[in-house]
Amino acid sequence: MKLSKLYELMVSYGIAQDPRGTKINEYFKQARANYRKLKGAEKECFDREALKNPFADTRILYGSPDTQVKKALVGIDIEAPEILLADRIREREGLDLVISHHPEGVAYAGLAEVMQVQSFILQKIGITKEAVESFLKERIKEVDRRVSPANHSRPVDAARLLDLPFMSCHTPADNCVNRYLQTAIDRSKPEKVKDVLEILYKIPEYRDGLARKAGPKIILGEAKNKAGRVFVDMTGGTEGPKELFGRISQAGVNTLVCMHLSEEHFSRAKPEHINVIIAGHIASDNIGINLMLDKVESQEKLEIIGCSGFKRIKR
């Protein structure tokens, strides 16, 4: 499979799983309009990939799109050490591509751009557009300020110097796990919070995480509490606005299932009397990537080597 085809499959499947549904076309319309308005250096340097890929955190970071891929090293985080590991594997047994879940290079620099999807998700559960956009706008700026000073290019430069094709796939995979879990929970209709945990425990990646002491756990509420309306919040780049936990509770959500929750977000959620289950960051990322690779491999089989927290589990 060519690298370009693999990348396009991941993007297209991410779009198919996106919470925005057909409304994602509004993104493309706006991206084209923004591009037409640009002039000079801004137009010359514009990331034209954004005109066909709505996920700024998913990009081919280095390598020819025509690269033939039969064997890939896949990890949750790929930094310079993992690139060196990949080069060693290539010397020993051959390797065609390195895939990172968490974005690097230009994909990391664009992380804040994918957060707009959170507006649609939060409106869908019943929070007003005005409330969502007011707080989300500031949260996006906050994330952009945090990301912008980073040295985004370290692992990309390592890949370039070693001539190793390298790509990232973030939000498309997160879309997969978000849809997968919400569907599984809605179908099971859990009565208690402990029943939500039992649903998660049946999933191999979460069982594996549990064995590593990084599996699902209740951080707010109790196992005996009523689950009520369960909201899975696992996509949109990173954590959303901490100010909206009260609105989430008012919208009728009783139980929140997240990948992770910062201490600051936890403090804001605590007074709202909602149950919060942390499913496990790395375990959740594993599910998303595995679902994505299942889709890719339905087109053509690949040899996958897991590293940096990733374990291949097929469905």
Sine and cosine of phi, psi and omega as CSV:
sin_phi,cos_phi,sin_psi,cos_psi,sin_omega,cos_omega
0.00,0.00,0.73,-0.69,0.07,-1.00
-0.94,0.35,0.52,-0.85,0.04,-1.00
-0.83,0.55,-0.65,0.76,-0.01,-1.00
-0.87,0.49,-0.64,0.76,0.00,-1.00
-0.93,0.37,-0.67,0.74,0.01,-1.00
-0.87,0.50,-0.73,0.69,0.02,-1.00
-0.88,0.48,-0.72,0.70,-0.01,-1.00
-0.91,0.42,-0.59,0.81,0.06,-1.00
-0.89,0.45,-0.68,0.73,0.00,-1.00
-0.90,0.43,-0.68,0.74,0.02,-1.00
-0.91,0.42,-0.72,0.70,-0.05,-1.00
-0.91,0.41,-0.61,0.79,0.03,-1.00
-0.95,0.32,-0.58,0.82,0.09,-1.00
-0.88,0.47,-0.63,0.78,0.05,-1.00
-0.91,0.41,-0.67,0.74,-0.01,-1.00
-0.89,0.46,-0.50,0.87,-0.02,-1.00
-0.99,-0.10,-0.01,1.00,-0.12,-0.99
-0.93,0.36,0.68,-0.74,0.00,-1.00
-0.87,0.49,-0.36,0.93,-0.03,-1.00
-0.97,0.26,-0.29,0.96,-0.04,-1.00
0.85,0.53,-0.70,-0.72,-0.02,-1.00
-0.94,0.35,-0.28,0.96,0.01,-1.00
-0.93,0.38,-0.17,0.99,0.06,-1.00
-0.90,0.44,-0.36,0.93,0.05,-1.00
-0.89,0.46,-0.43,0.90,0.06,-1.00
-0.90,0.43,-0.55,0.83,0.07,-1.00
-0.88,0.48,-0.76,0.65,-0.04,-1.00
-0.89,0.46,-0.64,0.77,0.03,-1.00
-0.87,0.49,-0.69,0.72,0.00,-1.00
-0.94,0.35,-0.63,0.78,0.01,-1.00
-0.88,0.47,-0.68,0.73,0.02,-1.00
-0.91,0.41,-0.64,0.77,0.01,-1.00
-0.90,0.43,-0.67,0.74,0.01,-1.00
-0.90,0.44,-0.65,0.76,-0.02,-1.00
-0.90,0.43,-0.65,0.76,-0.02,-1.00
-0.90,0.44,-0.46,0.89,-0.03,-1.00
-0.98,0.19,-0.31,0.95,-0.10,-1.00
-0.96,0.27,0.44,-0.90,0.05,-1.00
-0.63,-0.78,0.33,-0.95,0.13,-0.99
0.85,0.53,-0.69,-0.73,-0.09,-1.00
-0.88,0.48,-0.60,0.80,-0.02,-1.00
-0.89,0.45,-0.62,0.78,0.02,-1.00
-0.96,0.29,-0.64,0.77,-0.01,-1.00
-0.89,0.45,-0.62,0.78,-0.08,-1.00
-1.00,-0.07,0.03,1.00,-0.03,-1.00
-0.87,0.50,0.65,-0.76,0.03,-1.00
-0.97,0.23,1.00,-0.01,-0.09,-1.00
-0.91,0.43,-0.30,0.95,0.06,-1.00
-0.87,0.49,-0.44,0.90,0.00,-1.00
-0.91,0.42,-0.29,0.96,0.00,-1.00
-0.97,0.24,-0.28,0.96,0.01,-1.00
-0.77,-0.64,-0.13,0.99,0.02,-1.00
-0.79,-0.62,0.92,-0.40,-0.06,-1.00
-0.99,0.17,0.02,1.00,-0.07,-1.00
-0.94,-0.34,0.99,-0.13,-0.08,-1.00
-0.91,0.42,-0.30,0.96,-0.03,-1.00
-1.00,-0.08,0.25,0.97,0.00,-1.00
-0.76,-0.65,0.92,-0.38,-0.11,-0.99
-0.47,-0.88,0.43,-0.90,0.30,-0.95
-0.98,0.21,0.90,-0.44,-0.12,-0.99
-1.00,-0.02,-0.51,0.86,0.07,-1.00
-0.38,-0.92,0.59,-0.81,0.09,-1.00
0.89,-0.45,0.38,-0.92,0.02,-1.00
-0.96,0.26,0.71,-0.70,0.08,-1.00
-0.86,0.51,-0.35,0.94,-0.02,-1.00
-1.00,0.08,-0.01,1.00,0.02,-1.00
-0.83,0.56,0.76,-0.65,0.07,-1.00
-0.99,0.13,0.82,-0.57,-0.07,-1.00
-0.92,-0.39,0.88,-0.47,0.11,-0.99
-0.88,-0.48,-0.41,0.91,-0.08,-1.00
-0.65,-0.76,0.77,-0.64,-0.06,-1.00
-0.71,-0.70,0.58,-0.82,0.15,-0.99
-0.99,-0.11,0.83,-0.56,-0.08,-1.00
-0.86,-0.51,0.76,-0.65,0.02,-1.00
-0.61,-0.79,0.37,-0.93,0.05,-1.00
-0.92,0.38,-0.74,0.67,0.06,-1.00
-0.84,-0.55,0.80,-0.60,0.06,-1.00
-0.88,-0.47,0.93,-0.37,0.08,-1.00
-0.89,-0.45,-0.14,-0.99,-0.04,-1.00
-0.83,0.56,-0.65,0.76,0.02,-1.00
-0.86,0.50,-0.64,0.77,0.02,-1.00
-0.94,0.35,-0.53,0.85,0.07,-1.00
-0.91,0.41,-0.65,0.76,0.07,-1.00
-0.90,0.43,-0.65,0.76,0.07,-1.00
-0.87,0.50,-0.69,0.73,0.01,-1.00
-0.88,0.48,-0.64,0.76,0.02,-1.00
-0.90,0.43,-0.62,0.79,0.03,-1.00
-0.91,0.41,-0.67,0.74,0.04,-1.00
-0.90,0.44,-0.65,0.76,0.02,-1.00
-0.87,0.49,-0.67,0.74,0.02,-1.00
-0.89,0.45,-0.63,0.78,-0.12,-0.99
-0.99,0.16,-0.68,0.74,-0.13,-0.99
-0.62,-0.79,0.06,1.00,0.01,-1.00
1.00,0.00,0.60,-0.80,0.00,-1.00
-0.29,-0.96,0.62,-0.78,-0.08,-1.00
-0.94,-0.35,-0.43,0.90,-0.17,-0.99
-0.38,-0.92,0.53,-0.85,0.15,-0.99
-0.90,-0.44,0.77,-0.64,0.00,-1.00
-0.87,-0.49,0.82,-0.57,0.09,-1.00
-0.96,-0.28,0.64,-0.77,0.14,-0.99
-0.97,0.24,-0.85,0.52,0.01,-1.00
-0.94,0.33,0.67,-0.74,-0.14,-0.99
-0.94,0.34,0.49,-0.87,0.10,-1.00
-0.73,-0.68,0.17,-0.99,0.07,-1.00
0.84,0.55,-0.67,-0.74,-0.02,-1.00
-0.89,0.46,-0.46,0.89,0.01,-1.00
-0.94,0.35,-0.57,0.82,0.06,-1.00
-0.96,0.28,-0.64,0.77,0.02,-1.00
-0.87,0.50,-0.47,0.88,-0.03,-1.00
-0.99,-0.11,0.21,0.98,-0.09,-1.00
-0.81,0.58,-0.69,0.72,-0.07,-1.00
-0.89,0.46,-0.44,0.90,-0.06,-1.00
-0.91,0.43,-0.51,0.86,-0.05,-1.00
-0.98,0.19,-0.15,0.99,-0.08,-1.00
-0.94,0.35,-0.23,0.97,0.01,-1.00
-0.87,0.50,-0.43,0.90,0.01,-1.00
-0.88,0.48,-0.43,0.90,-0.01,-1.00
-0.89,0.46,-0.50,0.86,0.02,-1.00
-0.86,0.50,-0.71,0.70,0.00,-1.00
-0.92,0.40,-0.69,0.73,-0.04,-1.00
-0.87,0.49,-0.72,0.69,-0.06,-1.00
-0.95,0.33,-0.58,0.82,0.09,-1.00
-0.92,0.40,-0.56,0.83,-0.03,-1.00
-0.90,0.44,-0.52,0.85,0.00,-1.00
-1.00,0.05,-0.05,1.00,0.13,-0.99
0.89,-0.46,0.12,0.99,0.05,-1.00
-1.00,0.04,0.65,-0.76,-0.07,-1.00
-0.91,0.42,0.51,-0.86,0.01,-1.00
-0.85,0.53,-0.65,0.76,-0.04,-1.00
-0.89,0.45,-0.70,0.72,-0.01,-1.00
-0.91,0.41,-0.71,0.70,-0.02,-1.00
-0.88,0.48,-0.79,0.61,-0.12,-0.99
-0.93,0.36,-0.51,0.86,0.04,-1.00
-0.88,0.47,-0.76,0.65,-0.04,-1.00
-0.99,0.17,-0.59,0.81,-0.04,-1.00
-0.91,0.41,-0.60,0.80,0.02,-1.00
-0.83,0.55,-0.71,0.71,0.00,-1.00
-0.94,0.34,-0.61,0.79,0.01,-1.00
-0.91,0.42,-0.65,0.76,0.04,-1.00
-0.88,0.47,-0.68,0.73,0.04,-1.00
-0.89,0.46,-0.63,0.77,0.01,-1.00
-0.88,0.47,-0.73,0.69,0.01,-1.00
-0.90,0.43,-0.65,0.76,0.02,-1.00
-0.88,0.48,-0.66,0.75,0.03,-1.00
-0.91,0.41,-0.59,0.81,-0.01,-1.00
-0.94,0.34,-0.62,0.78,-0.08,-1.00
-0.99,0.16,-0.58,0.82,-0.18,-0.98
-0.86,0.51,-0.56,0.83,-0.03,-1.00
-0.98,0.21,-0.16,0.99,-0.11,-0.99
-0.92,0.40,0.42,-0.91,0.09,-1.00
-1.00,0.08,0.99,0.10,-0.16,-0.99
-0.90,0.43,-0.42,0.91,-0.26,-0.97
-1.00,-0.08,0.01,1.00,-0.09,-1.00
-0.81,0.58,-0.85,0.52,-0.02,-1.00
-0.93,0.36,-0.49,0.87,0.03,-1.00
-0.92,0.39,-0.66,0.75,0.05,-1.00
-0.90,0.43,-0.62,0.78,0.05,-1.00
-0.88,0.47,-0.68,0.73,0.03,-1.00
-0.90,0.44,-0.65,0.76,0.01,-1.00
-0.90,0.43,-0.71,0.71,-0.03,-1.00
-0.91,0.41,-0.49,0.87,0.02,-1.00
-0.99,-0.13,0.02,1.00,0.01,-1.00
0.82,0.58,0.78,0.63,0.01,-1.00
-0.93,-0.37,0.90,-0.43,0.07,-1.00
-0.83,0.56,0.66,-0.75,-0.19,-0.98
-0.54,-0.84,0.73,-0.68,0.05,-1.00
-0.58,-0.81,0.27,-0.96,0.09,-1.00
-0.81,-0.59,0.52,-0.86,0.06,-1.00
-0.65,-0.76,0.98,-0.18,-0.10,-0.99
-0.95,-0.30,-0.99,0.16,-0.09,-1.00
-0.87,0.49,-0.60,0.80,0.07,-1.00
-0.84,0.55,-0.65,0.76,0.03,-1.00
-0.94,0.34,-0.63,0.78,0.05,-1.00
-0.90,0.44,-0.60,0.80,0.09,-1.00
-0.86,0.51,-0.63,0.78,-0.02,-1.00
-0.90,0.45,-0.75,0.66,-0.03,-1.00
-0.94,0.35,-0.58,0.82,0.01,-1.00
-0.88,0.47,-0.75,0.66,0.01,-1.00
-0.91,0.42,-0.69,0.73,-0.04,-1.00
-0.86,0.51,-0.74,0.68,-0.04,-1.00
-0.95,0.31,-0.68,0.73,0.00,-1.00
-0.88,0.48,-0.64,0.76,0.02,-1.00
-0.91,0.42,-0.70,0.71,-0.02,-1.00
-0.89,0.46,-0.67,0.75,-0.02,-1.00
-0.94,0.33,-0.70,0.71,0.01,-1.00
-0.87,0.49,-0.63,0.78,-0.02,-1.00
-0.92,0.38,-0.59,0.81,-0.07,-1.00
-0.99,0.14,-0.36,0.93,0.01,-1.00
0.77,0.64,0.88,0.48,-0.03,-1.00
-0.90,0.44,0.66,-0.75,0.01,-1.00
-1.00,0.04,-0.66,0.75,-0.06,-1.00
-0.90,-0.43,0.30,-0.95,0.05,-1.00
-0.87,0.48,-0.60,0.80,0.02,-1.00
-0.88,0.47,-0.49,0.87,0.02,-1.00
-0.94,0.34,-0.54,0.84,0.08,-1.00
-0.90,0.43,-0.69,0.73,0.05,-1.00
-0.86,0.51,-0.67,0.74,-0.02,-1.00
-0.89,0.45,-0.59,0.81,0.07,-1.00
-0.88,0.47,-0.70,0.71,-0.01,-1.00
-0.92,0.40,-0.62,0.78,-0.03,-1.00
-0.90,0.44,-0.37,0.93,0.01,-1.00
-0.98,0.21,-0.19,0.98,-0.03,-1.00
-1.00,-0.01,0.82,-0.57,-0.13,-0.99
-0.80,0.60,-0.66,0.75,-0.03,-1.00
-0.90,0.44,-0.57,0.82,0.02,-1.00
-0.97,0.24,-0.56,0.83,0.10,-1.00
-0.89,0.45,-0.66,0.75,0.03,-1.00
-0.90,0.44,-0.67,0.74,0.05,-1.00
-0.89,0.46,-0.63,0.78,0.02,-1.00
-0.88,0.47,-0.66,0.75,0.02,-1.00
-0.91,0.42,-0.43,0.90,0.01,-1.00
-0.99,-0.11,0.18,0.98,-0.02,-1.00
0.88,0.47,0.52,0.85,0.04,-1.00
-0.70,-0.72,0.53,0.85,-0.03,-1.00
-0.99,-0.14,-0.18,-0.98,-0.05,-1.00
-0.88,0.48,0.64,-0.77,0.06,-1.00
-0.47,-0.88,0.47,-0.88,0.06,-1.00
-1.00,0.05,0.84,-0.54,0.03,-1.00
-0.94,-0.33,-0.26,0.97,0.12,-0.99
-0.65,-0.76,0.68,-0.73,-0.06,-1.00
1.00,-0.01,-0.10,-1.00,-0.02,-1.00
-0.75,-0.66,0.40,-0.92,-0.04,-1.00
-0.85,0.53,-0.53,0.85,-0.06,-1.00
-0.99,0.17,-0.18,0.98,-0.01,-1.00
-0.90,0.44,0.45,-0.89,0.11,-0.99
-0.92,0.39,0.70,-0.72,0.00,-1.00
-0.95,0.30,-0.63,0.78,-0.02,-1.00
0.86,0.52,-0.63,-0.77,0.03,-1.00
-0.98,0.17,0.84,-0.55,-0.06,-1.00
-0.96,-0.27,0.79,-0.62,-0.01,-1.00
-0.89,-0.46,0.88,-0.48,0.06,-1.00
-1.00,-0.01,0.85,-0.53,-0.06,-1.00
-0.84,-0.54,1.00,0.01,-0.11,-0.99
-0.72,-0.70,0.21,0.98,0.02,-1.00
-0.67,-0.74,0.21,-0.98,-0.04,-1.00
0.93,-0.36,0.40,0.92,0.11,-0.99
1.00,0.00,-0.87,0.50,-0.01,-1.00
-0.33,-0.94,-0.12,-0.99,-0.03,-1.00
-0.86,0.51,0.59,-0.80,0.00,-1.00
-0.99,0.11,-0.26,-0.97,-0.03,-1.00
-0.92,0.39,0.79,-0.61,-0.01,-1.00
-0.93,0.38,-0.37,0.93,-0.04,-1.00
-0.95,0.32,-0.20,0.98,-0.13,-0.99
-1.00,-0.06,0.04,1.00,0.00,-1.00
-0.88,0.48,-0.62,0.78,0.05,-1.00
-0.88,0.47,-0.66,0.75,0.01,-1.00
-0.93,0.38,-0.59,0.81,0.03,-1.00
-0.89,0.46,-0.68,0.73,0.04,-1.00
-0.90,0.44,-0.69,0.73,0.00,-1.00
-0.91,0.42,-0.45,0.89,0.01,-1.00
-0.97,0.25,-0.07,1.00,0.06,-1.00
0.98,-0.18,0.16,0.99,0.05,-1.00
-0.99,0.16,0.80,-0.60,0.00,-1.00
-0.98,-0.20,-0.52,0.86,-0.06,-1.00
-0.71,-0.70,0.76,-0.66,-0.01,-1.00
-0.93,-0.37,0.77,-0.64,0.06,-1.00
-0.91,-0.41,0.90,-0.44,-0.08,-1.00
-0.83,-0.55,0.28,-0.96,0.17,-0.99
-0.95,0.30,-0.72,0.69,-0.08,-1.00
-0.37,-0.93,0.24,-0.97,-0.01,-1.00
-0.50,-0.87,0.85,-0.53,0.02,-1.00
-0.92,0.39,0.30,-0.95,0.00,-1.00
-0.88,0.47,-0.59,0.80,0.01,-1.00
-0.92,0.40,-0.68,0.74,0.05,-1.00
-0.92,0.40,-0.63,0.78,0.04,-1.00
-0.86,0.51,-0.69,0.73,-0.01,-1.00
-0.89,0.45,-0.57,0.82,0.02,-1.00
-0.97,0.26,-0.52,0.85,-0.02,-1.00
-0.98,0.22,-0.51,0.86,-0.13,-0.99
-0.82,0.57,-0.70,0.71,-0.04,-1.00
-0.96,0.27,-0.13,0.99,-0.15,-0.99
-1.00,0.02,-0.01,1.00,0.08,-1.00
0.83,0.56,0.69,0.72,0.13,-0.99
-0.91,-0.40,0.47,-0.88,0.08,-1.00
-0.99,0.13,0.68,-0.73,0.04,-1.00
-0.79,-0.61,0.84,-0.55,0.10,-1.00
-0.94,-0.33,0.82,-0.57,0.15,-0.99
-1.00,-0.04,0.93,-0.37,-0.08,-1.00
-0.96,0.27,-0.42,0.91,-0.07,-1.00
0.91,-0.42,0.86,-0.51,-0.09,-1.00
-0.90,0.44,-0.85,0.53,-0.11,-0.99
-0.93,0.36,-0.61,0.79,0.04,-1.00
-0.89,0.46,-0.67,0.75,0.02,-1.00
-0.91,0.41,-0.66,0.75,0.06,-1.00
-0.87,0.49,-0.63,0.78,0.04,-1.00
-0.86,0.51,-0.69,0.72,0.00,-1.00
-0.87,0.50,-0.74,0.68,-0.02,-1.00
-0.86,0.51,-0.71,0.71,-0.01,-1.00
-0.93,0.36,-0.65,0.76,0.01,-1.00
-0.89,0.46,-0.67,0.74,0.06,-1.00
-0.88,0.47,-0.65,0.76,0.02,-1.00
-0.91,0.42,-0.71,0.71,0.00,-1.00
-0.92,0.39,-0.56,0.83,0.10,-1.00
-0.85,0.53,-0.68,0.74,0.00,-1.00
-0.91,0.41,-0.70,0.71,0.02,-1.00
-0.88,0.48,-0.70,0.71,-0.07,-1.00
-0.97,0.26,-0.18,0.98,0.14,-0.99
-0.94,0.33,-0.32,0.95,0.05,-1.00
-1.00,-0.04,-0.66,0.75,-0.03,-1.00
-0.30,-0.95,0.73,-0.68,-0.05,-1.00
-0.94,0.33,0.64,-0.77,0.06,-1.00
-0.80,-0.60,0.43,-0.90,0.15,-0.99
-1.00,-0.07,0.87,-0.50,-0.07,-1.00
-0.93,-0.38,0.78,-0.63,0.13,-0.99
-0.94,-0.34,0.83,-0.56,0.01,-1.00
-1.00,0.01,0.60,-0.80,0.09,-1.00
-0.45,-0.89,0.11,-0.99,0.13,-0.99
0.76,0.65,0.74,0.67,0.08,-1.00
1.00,0.00,-0.03,1.00,-0.02,-1.00
-0.98,-0.22,0.69,-0.72,0.07,-1.00
-0.77,-0.64,0.83,-0.55,-0.03,-1.00
-0.96,0.28,0.85,-0.53,0.10,-1.00
-0.78,-0.63,0.86,-0.51,-0.04,-1.00
-1.00,-0.06,0.48,-0.88,0.05,-1.00
-0.90,-0.44,0.00,0.00,0.00,0.00
